[in-house]
């Protein structure tokens, strides 16, 4: 009943996007389209490469393929609508469409946060117990860890989305954003949003704290073990397995921190939109580049694929 009343109050929202810069609409469209294309191709490539190369049938690449899947999903939640409002006059999004976009976007972010934490634990096991790595990280354990991240992300997103559905939305429904991001939805509500904001704050702090605690604990143990290693070669090898993951972690949590630090008032909405664009469009593109460019097995598989395609065309 509450949902029906809400739908009657505001049936659609209007996304402002980057319309305050009309001269940038076409360049931004081309930029975001190029990034989205690279994102989809790069992440699908990671998944395909992992499947066709037996050397990559390890827990690390199992988690990496799920990270790529999440990047495709998250980018596809926001980018197509962003591209649409850059080229068409009609910038509306239905109430149900907005809440659906928020639910899947939020679920992808929280799931990816814990997927990166699971990958940190995987690196800890690989460095600290390399001989029993495949036994310790069994297929069953890997599947349970992945299922747990998806379930937690979905549950948290469901709670926050439900809290948003309890609010009333009135007026013009003008949303100064290119997508249904939490602060943008709250800004067009005309009822008390205290409960929703508290739910979002508690879930955000809990999720961020838990994922960072797992990550930091894993890397503290890695550093302690690596320092005790007598071999310098072992030291280099241990750090090389963690470098790509550390780069992905730094970018992910760095942009989250940037988004949280930007004050959500009228004067800073442009910064909020830019930070969200970095988060939802750029990060999904960077992850496959980070992991593929620093990994010899991935590069070798891609090289073999290209050579086989060229050879088949020539013959």
C-alpha positions as CSV (number, residue, x, y, z in Angstrom):
1,X,0.0,0.0,0.0
2,X,2.8,2.4,0.9
3,X,4.5,1.6,-2.5
4,X,1.3,2.4,-4.4
5,X,0.9,5.7,-2.6
6,X,4.5,6.6,-3.4
7,X,4.0,5.7,-7.0
8,X,0.9,8.0,-7.2
9,X,2.8,10.9,-5.7
10,X,5.7,10.8,-8.2
11,X,5.6,8.5,-11.2
12,X,8.9,9.6,-12.8
13,X,12.1,11.4,-11.9
14,X,13.9,13.8,-14.2
15,X,17.7,13.3,-14.4
16,X,19.6,16.5,-14.9
17,X,22.8,14.7,-15.8
18,X,25.4,17.1,-17.2
19,X,22.9,19.3,-19.0
20,X,24.4,22.5,-17.4
21,X,27.2,22.0,-19.9
22,X,25.4,21.6,-23.3
23,X,28.6,22.0,-25.3
24,X,30.1,19.0,-23.6
25,X,27.2,16.6,-24.3
26,X,28.6,15.1,-27.5
27,X,32.2,14.8,-26.2
28,X,31.0,13.2,-22.9
29,X,28.9,10.8,-24.9
30,X,31.9,9.6,-26.9
31,X,34.1,9.5,-23.8
32,X,31.7,7.4,-21.8
33,X,30.8,5.1,-24.8
34,X,34.5,4.4,-25.3
35,X,35.0,3.7,-21.6
36,X,32.0,1.4,-21.5
37,X,33.1,-0.5,-24.6
38,X,36.6,-1.0,-23.1
39,X,35.0,-2.1,-19.8
40,X,32.7,-4.7,-21.4
41,X,35.4,-6.1,-23.8
42,X,38.1,-6.1,-21.1
43,X,36.0,-7.8,-18.4
44,X,34.5,-10.4,-20.8
45,X,38.0,-11.0,-22.0
46,X,39.2,-11.8,-18.4
47,X,36.3,-14.3,-18.0
48,X,37.0,-15.9,-21.4
49,X,40.8,-16.1,-20.9
50,X,40.3,-17.7,-17.5
51,X,38.0,-20.4,-19.0
52,X,40.3,-21.4,-21.9
53,X,43.6,-21.4,-20.1
54,X,43.9,-24.4,-17.7
55,X,46.8,-22.6,-15.9
56,X,44.2,-20.0,-14.8
57,X,41.8,-22.5,-13.2
58,X,42.9,-21.4,-9.7
59,X,41.0,-19.8,-6.8
60,X,42.6,-16.4,-7.6
61,X,41.3,-16.3,-11.1
62,X,37.9,-17.8,-10.0
63,X,37.5,-14.7,-7.8
64,X,38.9,-12.4,-10.5
65,X,36.3,-13.7,-13.0
66,X,33.5,-12.9,-10.5
67,X,35.1,-9.4,-10.0
68,X,34.9,-8.9,-13.8
69,X,31.3,-10.1,-13.8
70,X,30.4,-7.5,-11.1
71,X,32.2,-4.8,-13.0
72,X,30.2,-5.5,-16.1
73,X,27.0,-5.5,-14.1
74,X,27.8,-2.3,-12.2
75,X,28.9,-0.4,-15.3
76,X,25.7,-1.6,-17.1
77,X,23.5,-0.4,-14.3
78,X,24.4,3.3,-14.8
79,X,26.3,3.8,-18.1
80,X,23.5,3.0,-20.6
81,X,21.1,5.5,-18.9
82,X,23.9,8.1,-18.8
83,X,24.6,7.7,-22.5
84,X,20.9,8.0,-23.2
85,X,20.4,11.3,-21.3
86,X,23.4,12.8,-23.1
87,X,21.8,12.4,-26.5
88,X,18.0,12.7,-26.0
89,X,15.8,15.5,-24.7
90,X,13.7,13.2,-22.6
91,X,15.7,12.7,-19.4
92,X,13.0,10.9,-17.3
93,X,13.3,7.6,-15.5
94,X,10.3,5.8,-14.0
95,X,10.0,5.4,-10.2
96,X,10.3,1.6,-10.5
97,X,13.2,2.0,-12.9
98,X,15.0,4.3,-10.5
99,X,14.6,2.0,-7.5
100,X,15.6,-1.0,-9.6
101,X,18.7,0.9,-10.8
102,X,19.6,1.8,-7.2
103,X,19.1,-1.7,-5.9
104,X,21.4,-3.4,-8.4
105,X,24.0,-0.6,-8.2
106,X,24.1,-0.8,-4.4
107,X,24.2,-4.6,-4.5
108,X,27.1,-4.6,-6.9
109,X,29.2,-2.0,-4.9
110,X,28.8,-3.9,-1.6
111,X,29.4,-7.3,-3.3
112,X,32.5,-6.0,-5.0
113,X,33.8,-4.6,-1.7
114,X,33.7,-8.0,-0.1
115,X,34.9,-9.8,-3.2
116,X,38.1,-7.7,-3.0
117,X,38.3,-8.6,0.7
118,X,37.9,-12.3,-0.2
119,X,40.7,-11.9,-2.8
120,X,42.9,-10.4,0.0
121,X,42.3,-13.6,2.1
122,X,43.1,-15.7,-1.0
123,X,46.5,-13.9,-1.4
124,X,47.2,-14.5,2.3
125,X,46.7,-18.2,1.9
126,X,48.7,-18.3,-1.4
127,X,51.7,-16.5,0.2
128,X,51.6,-18.0,3.6
129,X,50.8,-21.6,2.7
130,X,51.8,-22.1,-1.0
131,X,52.2,-25.9,-0.9
132,X,48.7,-26.4,0.5
133,X,47.1,-23.5,-1.4
134,X,44.8,-25.5,-3.7
135,X,43.8,-27.7,-0.8
136,X,43.1,-24.9,1.6
137,X,41.2,-22.9,-1.0
138,X,39.0,-25.8,-2.1
139,X,36.3,-25.4,-4.8
140,X,33.6,-25.7,-2.1
141,X,35.2,-23.0,0.1
142,X,35.6,-20.7,-2.9
143,X,32.0,-21.2,-3.9
144,X,30.8,-20.5,-0.4
145,X,32.9,-17.3,-0.1
146,X,31.5,-16.0,-3.5
147,X,27.9,-17.0,-2.6
148,X,28.3,-15.2,0.8
149,X,29.5,-11.9,-0.9
150,X,26.5,-12.0,-3.3
151,X,24.1,-12.7,-0.5
152,X,25.4,-10.0,1.8
153,X,25.4,-7.4,-1.0
154,X,21.9,-8.3,-2.0
155,X,20.6,-8.2,1.6
156,X,22.2,-4.8,2.4
157,X,20.9,-3.4,-0.9
158,X,17.4,-4.7,-0.2
159,X,17.3,-3.1,3.3
160,X,18.4,0.3,2.0
161,X,16.0,0.1,-1.0
162,X,13.1,-0.8,1.2
163,X,13.9,2.2,3.4
164,X,13.7,4.4,0.3
165,X,10.4,3.0,-0.7
166,X,8.9,4.1,2.7
167,X,9.6,7.8,1.8
168,X,7.2,10.2,0.0
169,X,8.4,11.9,-3.2
170,X,6.7,15.1,-4.4
171,X,7.3,18.2,-6.4
172,X,8.9,18.2,-9.8
173,X,11.0,15.0,-9.1
174,X,14.1,16.9,-10.5
175,X,17.2,14.8,-9.6
176,X,20.5,16.7,-10.0
177,X,22.4,13.5,-11.1
178,X,22.8,11.2,-14.0
179,X,21.5,8.2,-12.1
180,X,19.7,7.0,-9.0
181,X,22.5,7.4,-6.5
182,X,21.4,7.4,-2.8
183,X,22.0,11.1,-2.0
184,X,20.2,12.1,-5.2
185,X,17.1,10.1,-4.3
186,X,17.1,11.5,-0.8
187,X,17.3,15.0,-2.2
188,X,13.9,14.7,-3.9
189,X,12.1,13.2,-0.9
190,X,9.6,15.4,0.9
191,X,9.3,13.2,4.1
192,X,11.5,12.5,7.1
193,X,14.4,10.4,5.8
194,X,16.1,9.8,9.2
195,X,15.5,6.1,9.3
196,X,16.7,5.6,5.7
197,X,19.9,7.6,6.3
198,X,20.6,5.8,9.5
199,X,20.1,2.4,7.8
200,X,22.4,3.5,5.0
201,X,25.0,4.8,7.4
202,X,25.1,1.7,9.6
203,X,25.3,-0.7,6.5
204,X,28.0,1.5,4.9
205,X,30.2,1.7,8.0
206,X,29.7,-2.0,8.8
207,X,30.5,-3.2,5.3
208,X,33.4,-0.8,4.8
209,X,34.9,-1.6,8.2
210,X,34.5,-5.4,7.9
211,X,36.0,-5.5,4.3
212,X,38.9,-3.3,5.3
213,X,39.5,-5.3,8.5
214,X,39.7,-8.6,6.5
215,X,42.0,-7.0,3.9
216,X,44.3,-5.3,6.4
217,X,44.6,-8.5,8.6
218,X,45.4,-10.5,5.5
219,X,48.1,-8.1,4.4
220,X,49.6,-7.7,7.9
221,X,50.1,-11.5,8.0
222,X,51.5,-11.4,4.5
223,X,54.1,-8.7,5.4
224,X,55.1,-10.6,8.6
225,X,55.6,-13.9,6.7
226,X,57.4,-12.2,3.8
227,X,59.8,-10.4,6.1
228,X,60.8,-13.7,7.6
229,X,61.5,-15.2,4.2
230,X,65.3,-15.9,3.8
231,X,65.1,-15.9,0.0
232,X,64.9,-12.5,-1.8
233,X,63.4,-14.3,-4.8
234,X,60.5,-15.5,-2.6
235,X,60.1,-12.0,-1.4
236,X,59.7,-10.7,-5.0
237,X,57.4,-13.4,-6.0
238,X,55.2,-12.9,-2.9
239,X,54.8,-9.2,-3.6
240,X,54.3,-9.7,-7.3
241,X,51.2,-11.8,-6.6
242,X,49.7,-9.0,-4.4
243,X,50.6,-5.9,-6.4
244,X,47.6,-6.0,-8.8
245,X,45.2,-6.6,-6.0
246,X,46.6,-3.8,-3.9
247,X,46.3,-1.4,-6.9
248,X,42.6,-2.4,-7.4
249,X,42.0,-2.0,-3.7
250,X,43.6,1.4,-3.5
251,X,41.6,2.8,-6.4
252,X,38.3,1.2,-5.2
253,X,38.4,2.4,-1.6
254,X,40.1,5.7,-2.6
255,X,37.2,6.7,-4.8
256,X,34.7,5.5,-2.1
257,X,36.5,7.9,0.3
258,X,36.3,10.7,-2.2
259,X,32.6,10.2,-2.6
260,X,32.0,10.1,1.1
261,X,34.1,13.2,1.7
262,X,32.2,15.4,-0.8
263,X,29.6,17.4,1.0
264,X,26.1,16.7,-0.5
265,X,24.9,20.3,-0.8
266,X,23.8,22.3,-3.8
267,X,27.2,23.8,-4.4
268,X,28.9,20.5,-4.6
269,X,26.6,18.4,-6.8
270,X,29.0,18.6,-9.7
271,X,31.7,17.0,-7.6
272,X,29.3,14.3,-6.5
273,X,28.4,13.5,-10.1
274,X,32.1,13.5,-11.1
275,X,33.0,11.2,-8.2
276,X,30.1,8.9,-9.0
277,X,31.2,8.8,-12.7
278,X,34.7,7.8,-11.5
279,X,33.2,5.1,-9.3
280,X,30.6,3.6,-11.7
281,X,32.3,4.1,-15.1
282,X,36.1,4.3,-14.6
283,X,36.8,1.6,-11.9
284,X,35.1,-1.2,-13.9
285,X,37.3,-0.3,-16.9
286,X,40.5,-0.1,-14.8
287,X,40.3,-3.5,-13.0
288,X,40.8,-5.7,-16.1
289,X,43.6,-3.5,-17.3
290,X,45.4,-3.7,-13.9
291,X,45.1,-7.5,-13.6
292,X,45.9,-8.3,-17.3
293,X,48.8,-5.9,-17.9
294,X,50.7,-7.2,-14.8
295,X,50.0,-10.9,-15.4
296,X,52.2,-13.0,-17.7
297,X,49.7,-15.9,-17.9
298,X,46.9,-13.6,-19.0
299,X,49.1,-11.8,-21.5
300,X,50.4,-15.1,-22.9
301,X,46.9,-16.4,-23.3
302,X,45.7,-13.3,-25.1
303,X,48.8,-13.4,-27.3
304,X,48.1,-17.1,-28.3
305,X,44.5,-16.2,-29.1
306,X,45.5,-13.3,-31.3
307,X,48.1,-15.4,-33.1
308,X,45.7,-18.3,-33.7
309,X,43.1,-15.9,-35.1
310,X,45.7,-14.3,-37.4
311,X,46.9,-17.8,-38.5
312,X,43.4,-19.0,-39.3
313,X,42.8,-15.8,-41.4
314,X,46.1,-16.2,-43.3
315,X,45.4,-19.9,-44.1
